[in-house]
Amino acid sequence: MGATSQEQVHVQDKLFIDGRFVDALAGATVEVRNPHDGSLLAEVAEARAADVDLAVEAAQRAFSAWSAATSAADRGRLLGRLADAIEDHADELARLESTDTGHPLKDTTLLDVPRTAATFRYFAGMADKFEGSVVPVDAGFLNYVRPEPVGVVGQIVPWNFPLMFTSWKLGPALAAGNTVVMKPSELVPLSTLRVCELIDEVGFPAGVVNVVPGYGHDAGARIAEHPGIGKVSFTGSTRTGRSIVQASAGNLKRLQLELGGKGANVVFDDADLDAAVNGSAFAIFHNQGQACIAGSRLLLHEAIAGEFLDRFLALARSIRVGDPLAPGTEMGPLTSPEHRDRVLAYVKVATDEGGAVLCGGTEPEDPALAGGCYVLPTVVAAGPAARVCQEEVFGPFVTVTTFTTDDEAIAIANGTEYGLGGGVWTRDLGRAHRAAGAFRAGMVWINCYKRVSPGSPFGGVGHSGHGREMGFEAMRGYTEPKSVWVNVDADIPAWYPRG
């Protein structure tokens, strides 16, 4: 018999500052609730600005020893041990993540936890392989460029994939020699705090990683404005991203912003419909649609739109919605009651503008799910200018629009302020590459969707932000290039000769 959401999971409920788990200075706590049934999981210490200040001070004290006295190889070895520890606790972490976020256990087991371990392992290997360079310059001089860590970095983790995003942000920052102050969402801090316990167990020095769950308007705002933080990496809404830009101006800190998305998923008339239907369902309904890269706009060639929709609607109606820890669940609850209500409000927005709800658009009728944050898979037919085709709903909510030509499809795909990811389904390789080149987006998937890898840059353009997670691009984002010039020829004067 599989686990159920009523079974207990181990939780850490304190802040992690300077290698110790401590209460918040003000003694405040935040209730963390199970989105399946609303039950209380923990009362977690609520960090405020003063706690962030302590965390920054700890990170500053730890920086010199971590960046200079700890070799890159040793930093890599610690990250490798952390990857091992995550794999050793994989079942526990998967269950904790499902209980806290509502992700189905199948997803956290097969995707979230393995991707977390793989990311830490990738950057463990990267730590002593991220090289500087030598620049060809005038004879008699040596010029080399060395990548140096930024210093103390602030990282703000969203609530949709907290465990995985913890690794995406910590991995490259630590490998590059930075120290970290991280704020997980107050809604879902439990898996990040469990990782802190593993960080402590495998031997990371005190102060290298500090984790301060709290509200964005307090702890998050302090991270954004703190003069002791040299960079902020934020994943979340475009609206909050704008406020971080403003708050960061005090010390002109570097920013990496992975913001909203409104992914266009284009199905051409020559697509493999079986693959396209299944892939498009994964693109929007995985993690209840709570993903910035979700394929939330289906663009269908009119020649195949009818057949595609028949198959797609049948699949959407068949998705098993329920307790994320129950065997067979394919879609769990949204992460909070407030977000459930926001997603459902977009159904009215769609119908008020003349859109047609083709399936879903309501909470499930199953009384066993009545206390949870559930929304049925929702499909809405709407024109490309409709609000539901322009604004990020961030739920199991996909719009359907038809097109007749390739140029029209690309115009619709590029017709929002976002530019994060998009998909193309076609058997024509030339058409696929032309479409990928024409998309205004940071990522494009061809005959697949939502594939990620620790080595592949992840991020967007436009109102989807700037900077990249993962790969060499992430390491560059956590380092500053220092150019060093050496006069190696004693006959060359170090000044302009007189007269």
C-alpha positions in Angstrom: 0.0 0.0 0.0 1.4 3.4 -0.9 1.9 6.3 1.5 -0.9 8.8 2.1 -0.8 12.5 2.9 -1.9 11.8 6.4 1.3 10.0 7.3 4.0 12.0 9.1 7.2 13.3 7.5 10.3 14.7 9.2 10.4 18.5 9.1 13.0 21.1 10.1 11.3 24.2 11.2 14.1 26.7 12.0 16.3 29.1 10.1 19.8 27.9 9.1 22.4 30.6 9.8 26.1 30.2 10.3 25.9 26.5 10.5 23.2 26.4 13.2 19.4 25.9 13.2 18.0 28.9 15.1 14.7 30.5 15.8 13.8 33.8 14.2 14.9 36.8 16.2 11.3 38.1 16.5 10.1 34.6 17.4 7.6 34.7 14.5 6.5 31.6 12.6 4.7 30.8 9.4 2.1 28.0 9.1 3.0 25.5 6.4 0.0 23.5 5.3 -0.6 20.4 3.2 -2.3 21.5 -0.1 -4.1 18.2 -0.3 -6.2 18.6 2.8 -5.2 21.9 4.5 -3.7 20.1 7.5 -0.8 21.8 9.4 2.6 20.4 8.5 4.8 22.7 10.5 5.2 26.1 12.0 8.4 27.3 10.5 10.5 30.2 11.8 9.8 33.4 9.8 12.9 35.3 8.8 12.7 39.1 8.8 15.1 41.8 7.8 17.2 41.4 11.0 17.6 37.7 10.4 18.7 38.3 6.8 21.3 40.7 8.2 22.7 38.0 10.5 22.8 35.6 7.6 24.7 38.1 5.4 27.2 38.7 8.2 27.7 34.9 8.5 28.2 34.6 4.7 30.7 37.5 4.7 32.7 35.9 7.5 32.8 32.5 5.6 33.6 34.0 2.2 37.4 34.3 2.3 37.9 30.8 3.6 35.5 29.3 1.1 36.6 31.2 -2.0 40.3 31.3 -1.4 41.4 28.8 1.3 39.2 26.0 0.1 40.4 24.7 -3.2 38.0 24.3 -6.1 38.6 20.5 -6.0 37.5 20.5 -2.3 34.4 22.6 -3.1 33.6 20.0 -5.7 34.1 17.1 -3.4 31.6 18.6 -0.9 29.0 19.2 -3.6 29.5 15.6 -4.7 28.9 14.4 -1.1 25.8 16.4 -1.0 24.6 14.8 -4.3 25.3 11.4 -2.7 23.4 12.3 0.4 20.4 13.4 -1.6 20.4 10.1 -3.4 20.7 8.3 -0.1 17.6 10.1 1.1 15.7 10.1 -2.2 12.6 8.4 -1.0 12.3 10.7 2.1 12.9 13.8 0.0 10.4 12.8 -2.7 7.7 12.2 -0.1 8.5 15.5 1.7 8.3 17.4 -1.5 5.0 15.8 -2.5 3.5 16.5 0.9 4.6 20.1 1.0 3.9 21.1 -2.6 1.2 18.8 -4.0 3.5 17.3 -6.7 2.5 13.7 -7.4 4.9 11.3 -5.8 5.6 9.7 -9.2 7.0 13.1 -10.4 9.1 13.9 -7.3 10.5 10.4 -7.4 11.3 10.2 -11.1 12.0 13.9 -11.8 12.5 16.3 -9.0 14.9 14.3 -6.7 17.0 12.8 -9.5 17.4 16.2 -11.2 18.4 17.8 -7.8 21.1 15.2 -7.3 22.3 15.5 -10.9 22.6 19.2 -10.7 24.7 19.2 -7.6 26.9 16.4 -9.2 27.3 18.4 -12.4 28.5 21.5 -10.6 30.7 19.3 -8.3 32.5 18.3 -11.5 32.5 21.9 -12.8 34.2 23.4 -9.7 37.8 22.7 -10.7 37.2 22.8 -14.5 35.9 26.3 -14.9 39.0 27.9 -16.4 40.3 31.4 -17.0 42.1 32.3 -20.2 45.2 33.9 -21.7 44.7 36.7 -24.2 47.1 37.3 -27.1 48.4 40.9 -26.5 51.5 43.0 -27.4 54.9 41.4 -27.3 56.6 41.5 -23.9 53.3 41.3 -22.0 51.2 38.5 -20.5 47.5 39.1 -20.1 45.4 36.5 -18.3 41.8 36.5 -17.2 40.8 34.8 -14.0 37.1 34.2 -13.0 36.6 35.3 -9.4 33.5 34.7 -7.3 31.0 37.6 -6.9 31.0 37.3 -3.1 27.9 36.9 -1.0 24.9 36.1 -3.3 21.2 36.3 -2.4 19.0 33.6 -3.9 15.2 33.6 -3.8 13.5 30.3 -4.6 9.9 30.0 -5.9 7.2 27.7 -4.6 6.6 25.5 -7.6 9.8 23.4 -7.6 11.5 24.3 -4.4 13.8 21.2 -4.1 15.0 21.3 -7.7 15.5 25.1 -7.8 17.5 24.9 -4.6 20.1 22.9 -6.4 19.9 25.0 -9.6 20.9 28.1 -7.5 23.2 26.6 -4.9 25.2 24.4 -7.3 26.9 27.0 -9.5 27.2 29.6 -6.8 29.0 27.3 -4.4 31.1 25.7 -7.1 32.3 29.2 -8.2 33.4 30.0 -4.6 30.5 32.3 -3.5 28.7 32.1 -0.2 24.9 32.2 -0.1 21.9 33.6 1.7 18.8 31.8 0.3 15.1 32.6 0.9 12.8 29.7 0.0 9.1 30.5 -0.2 7.2 30.7 3.0 4.7 28.3 1.5 7.0 25.4 0.8 10.3 25.7 2.7 10.5 22.1 4.0 12.6 20.4 1.4 15.2 23.2 1.3 15.5 23.1 5.0 16.0 19.3 4.8 18.8 19.9 2.3 20.4 22.3 4.9 20.5 19.4 7.3 22.3 17.3 4.7 24.7 20.3 3.9 25.6 20.3 7.6 26.0 16.5 7.8 28.4 16.3 4.8 30.7 19.0 6.2 30.2 22.3 4.5 31.8 25.1 6.6 29.5 27.2 8.8 28.2 30.3 7.0 28.8 29.1 3.4 25.0 28.4 3.1 22.4 30.3 5.1 18.7 29.7 4.5 16.0 32.2 5.8 12.4 31.3 4.8 10.1 34.3 5.1 7.8 36.6 3.2 8.9 38.4 0.1 7.9 41.9 1.3 10.2 41.6 4.3 13.0 39.0 4.0 13.0 39.0 0.2 13.1 42.8 0.1 16.0 42.9 2.5 18.0 40.5 0.3 17.3 42.6 -2.8 18.4 45.8 -1.2 21.2 44.6 1.2 24.5 46.4 0.5 26.5 43.3 1.5 25.0 41.2 -1.2 26.7 41.3 -4.6 24.2 39.4 -6.7 20.6 38.3 -6.5 19.2 35.3 -8.3 15.5 35.4 -8.4 12.9 33.0 -9.8 9.3 34.2 -9.7 6.8 36.6 -11.2 7.6 39.4 -13.5 5.9 41.9 -11.2 8.2 40.9 -8.3 11.2 40.9 -10.6 10.6 44.6 -11.4 10.5 45.4 -7.6 13.8 43.6 -7.2 15.4 45.6 -10.0 14.4 48.8 -8.2 15.5 47.6 -4.7 18.9 46.4 -6.1 19.8 49.9 -7.4 21.4 51.0 -4.1 24.6 49.1 -4.6 24.1 48.3 -8.3 24.2 44.5 -7.5 24.1 42.0 -10.3 20.7 40.4 -11.1 19.7 37.1 -12.6 15.9 37.0 -13.2 14.0 34.0 -14.3 10.5 35.4 -14.5 7.1 34.5 -16.1 6.3 32.7 -19.3 3.5 32.0 -21.7 4.9 29.2 -23.7 3.6 28.7 -27.2 3.3 25.0 -28.2 2.9 24.8 -32.0 1.5 21.7 -33.6 2.0 21.7 -37.4 -0.1 19.7 -39.8 2.6 17.1 -40.4 3.1 16.4 -36.7 3.0 12.9 -35.2 -0.3 13.4 -33.4 0.2 10.7 -30.9 3.4 12.2 -29.7 2.1 15.7 -29.9 -1.0 15.0 -27.9 0.9 13.2 -25.1 3.8 15.7 -25.1 1.4 18.7 -25.1 -0.5 17.2 -22.1 2.8 16.9 -20.2 3.8 20.4 -21.2 0.8 21.9 -19.4 -0.5 19.5 -16.9 2.8 18.3 -15.3 3.0 19.8 -11.8 -0.5 21.1 -12.2 0.7 23.7 -14.8 2.7 25.5 -12.1 5.8 26.0 -14.3 7.1 29.1 -16.0 8.0 27.0 -19.0 4.6 25.3 -19.3 3.2 25.0 -22.8 0.1 27.1 -21.8 -0.8 28.2 -25.4 -1.6 25.4 -27.8 -1.4 26.7 -31.4 -2.9 24.1 -33.8 -2.8 24.0 -37.6 -6.4 24.2 -38.7 -6.0 21.0 -40.8 -5.4 18.8 -37.7 -7.1 20.9 -35.0 -10.2 18.9 -34.9 -8.5 15.5 -34.6 -5.9 16.8 -32.2 -8.5 18.3 -29.9 -10.6 15.2 -29.8 -7.6 13.2 -28.6 -6.3 15.9 -26.3 -9.6 16.5 -24.5 -10.1 12.8 -24.0 -6.6 12.6 -22.4 -7.2 15.7 -20.2 -10.5 14.3 -18.9 -8.8 11.0 -18.1 -6.0 12.4 -15.9 -6.2 11.0 -12.4 -6.5 13.9 -10.0 -6.0 13.2 -6.3 -3.8 12.9 -3.2 -0.3 13.4 -4.4 1.0 10.5 -2.2 -1.6 8.0 -3.4 -0.6 5.4 -6.0 -1.7 6.3 -9.5 -2.2 10.0 -9.0 -1.2 11.9 -12.1 -2.1 15.5 -11.0 -2.2 16.8 -7.5 -3.4 20.0 -5.9 -2.2 23.5 -6.6 0.2 24.7 -3.9 -2.1 27.1 -2.0 -5.8 28.0 -1.7 -5.0 31.5 -2.9 -3.5 30.3 -6.1 -6.3 27.8 -6.7 -8.8 30.7 -6.5 -6.6 32.8 -8.8 -6.6 30.0 -11.5 -10.3 29.5 -11.2 -10.9 33.3 -11.6 -9.3 33.1 -15.0 -12.1 30.8 -16.2 -14.5 33.7 -15.7 -12.0 36.0 -17.4 -12.0 33.6 -20.4 -15.8 33.3 -20.7 -16.3 37.1 -20.2 -14.2 37.7 -23.3 -16.0 35.1 -25.4 -13.8 32.1 -24.8 -15.2 28.6 -24.7 -14.4 26.2 -21.9 -13.9 22.8 -23.6 -13.2 20.9 -20.4 -12.5 21.4 -16.7 -12.7 24.9 -15.3 -13.9 23.8 -11.9 -12.8 22.0 -8.8 -13.3 18.2 -8.7 -16.6 16.9 -7.4 -14.9 14.1 -5.4 -15.8 14.8 -1.8 -12.4 13.3 -0.7 -10.7 16.3 -2.4 -13.0 18.9 -1.0 -10.5 20.3 1.5 -7.7 20.7 -1.0 -6.4 23.1 -3.6 -7.6 21.2 -6.6 -8.5 22.4 -10.1 -9.4 20.0 -12.9 -7.4 20.0 -16.2 -8.8 23.0 -18.1 -8.8 23.6 -21.8 -10.2 26.9 -23.2 -10.6 28.0 -26.9 -9.6 31.7 -27.2 -8.2 34.2 -29.7 -4.5 35.2 -29.4 -5.3 38.7 -28.0 -7.5 37.3 -25.1 -6.2 37.9 -21.6 -5.9 34.2 -21.0 -3.6 34.0 -24.0 -1.5 37.0 -22.8 -1.3 36.6 -19.0 0.4 33.9 -17.1 -2.3 31.7 -15.4 0.3 29.3 -13.9 -2.1 26.4 -13.5 -3.6 23.4 -15.3 -5.1 25.8 -17.8 -4.3 25.7 -21.5 -5.6 27.9 -24.3 -6.2 26.7 -27.9 -5.9 28.8 -31.0 -5.7 27.8 -34.6 -3.5 29.0 -37.5 -3.2 28.5 -41.2 0.4 29.3 -42.2 3.8 29.0 -40.6 4.3 32.7 -40.5 1.0 33.2 -38.7 2.0 30.6 -36.1 5.3 32.3 -35.4 3.5 35.7 -35.2 1.1 34.3 -32.6 3.9 32.5 -30.7 5.8 35.8 -30.4 2.8 37.9 -29.7 3.2 38.2 -25.9 5.6 40.1 -23.7 7.2 36.9 -22.5 10.0 34.9 -24.1 10.9 31.9 -22.0 10.2 28.7 -23.8 8.2 27.2 -26.6 7.6 23.9 -28.5 7.3 22.8 -32.1 5.8 19.5 -33.4 6.6 18.6 -37.0 8.2 15.8 -39.0 9.9 18.4 -41.3 13.4 19.1 -40.0 13.8 22.3 -42.0 10.5 23.6 -40.7 11.5 22.7 -37.2 14.8 24.6 -37.4 13.2 27.6 -39.1 10.6 27.8 -36.3 13.2 27.4 -33.6 15.2 30.3 -35.1 12.1 32.5 -35.4 10.9 32.0 -31.8 11.7 34.9 -29.5 12.5 32.7 -26.6 15.4 31.5 -24.5 14.5 27.8 -25.0 12.8 25.8 -27.8 11.8 22.1 -27.7 11.3 20.2 -31.0 9.0 17.1 -30.8 9.4 17.2 -27.0 8.7 19.7 -24.2 10.1 20.7 -20.8 13.4 18.8 -21.2 16.1 20.3 -18.9 19.7 19.3 -18.1 22.3 20.7 -15.7 24.6 21.4 -18.7 22.0 23.3 -20.8 21.3 27.0 -20.1 17.9 27.8 -18.8 16.3 31.3 -19.0 14.5 33.7 -21.2 14.2 37.1 -22.9 11.9 40.0 -22.7 9.6 40.0 -19.7 10.8 36.5 -18.9 14.0 38.0 -17.5 17.7 37.8 -18.2 20.7 35.6 -17.1 20.8 31.9 -17.1 20.6 29.0 -14.8 22.7 25.8 -15.5 25.8 25.0 -17.4 28.8 27.2 -18.1 26.4 30.2 -18.4 25.4 29.9 -14.8 29.1 29.7 -13.7 29.8 32.8 -15.7 26.9 34.5 -13.9 28.4 33.8 -10.5 31.9 35.0 -11.4 33.6 38.3 -12.3 36.3 38.2 -14.9 39.5 39.9 -13.6 42.1 40.9 -16.3 45.7 40.8 -15.1 48.5 42.3 -17.1 52.2 41.4 -16.5 55.3 43.0 -18.0 57.5 40.0 -18.8 60.2 41.9 -20.7 62.6 44.0 -18.5 63.6 46.0 -21.5 60.1 47.4 -21.9 59.7 50.5 -19.7 56.7 50.6 -17.4 56.1 54.2 -18.4 56.2 56.4 -21.5 59.9 57.4 -22.0 60.6 61.1 -21.7 61.5 63.6 -24.4 
